[in-house]
């Protein structure tokens, strides 16, 4: 059951990703991206990480993408015209070869490093909020706080850039 | 595997019937309640063979009207998203229910069935995640219709829902701290205790400010007055569903009421003890199951017969008023009430006071589910009550309230709760 869910959600995720880059209208692309993020949440759920799955939906699909859509709809995101030129012969090659190289490299690396593969037997409490909190608030507290400072800086930067030039407080 | 799926399916069906039934009753309640508040009569015309049930037949007539209406759609719509948006709202409303407990357990023989579809460890986060997707139904629906009014409605709704989601999360965090769990069954279980031996440890008692914030945020999330920015009639026609008709409109309409039922269930579960009856915990109820059942049957039977006689008096009084099928109504209802009352009294012959331990357990489970539904009804009615009593906010007022008042208040609530808990548990 979990294996089926894992591959099904993975397929949905890939479909969404392809749709995102293939669609011409910005709103459609955003919708495909939402589908892709939901697929990723499904993958998290299938590998016994319910907290990550829920956070994926809550933060990315539920908040970040809502703001994306909001802005795209407000600014009437562009709709690209259809491609008239026939694709050159090297376009599919350029698409497939790097993907294949990355895939082979990843498989070889996983084999070499003898990482534990996908198994349904997760340790007790794995992926539950309590365990996540222990990691975030204990072991990785410093990194966690650093990231929040990065976000704060980004927020202030966005505010500073978005403001009218002449009304900047330091001018 | 199969019994598990069957059990889950039965609970899902229970919730499905509960929601759809409530949607019908709430639409009726909205019309009849607004009429009551505005001193009107309200809907009373639709009838089946003269039986009007105070307007309850109207929703049935509505269903047929909406099913057979022409589906008018704007020609410049986005074909897929236009059809997809109403469906999404309904799916989101229906999915949220899976983690809400409607009782603690049901014991039949040796088997114990928990009365919740999926008792997730992350419980409440799941509800927040799924309900955050509800925004898309409204945003995409308004955008895909390709009309200025629907677009304005969906923009307003999106801005409002995103703003108030944060307050909702902050308000809930205080509650999670107090009960030490995200799991809804734990939160409800914790509310069965008493503080100082007499005060029920309900969420509203330990988190009064959190309750007010949550209540305000959830009214904004369901887009109900005073936060009906997305469908303000006097400004933007009907908001995001202006361009929808027939069953697609009906889905939006039903989704609004289904969201109301979810919201009412959440308020009852998180802040008013869910299925818990204050001062009457399960062991006490089980110990006196026989006498309580007998008392309920006698009281219910007598009340029902009394109501029946009232109907008969009305039938005598109204004789010759209408000269059509409507005159049958009080007589039919009165007969039904008297027969129901006699059945309740007649069941005393089965000796309900000898209900036994197993039967008592089932009876208590039913009573607790009844308590949950009772609280749900009250908070659903509160939505209607507020809508027809309180004037709605202007757009800037909504944003001001959300970002400058409720968000800081939520932070203060969280910090105070954390400090207080740290002081108590030190």
Interface residues (C-beta under 8 A of the other chain):
Chain A: X27 X31 X34 X50 X51 X54 X55 X57 X58 X61 X62 X63 X66 X67 X69 X70 X73 X74 X128 X129
Chain B: X78 X81 X120 X121 X122 X125 X126 X128 X129 X130 X132 X133 X135 X136 X139 X140 X143 X151 X154 X155 X158 X159 X161 X162 X165 X182
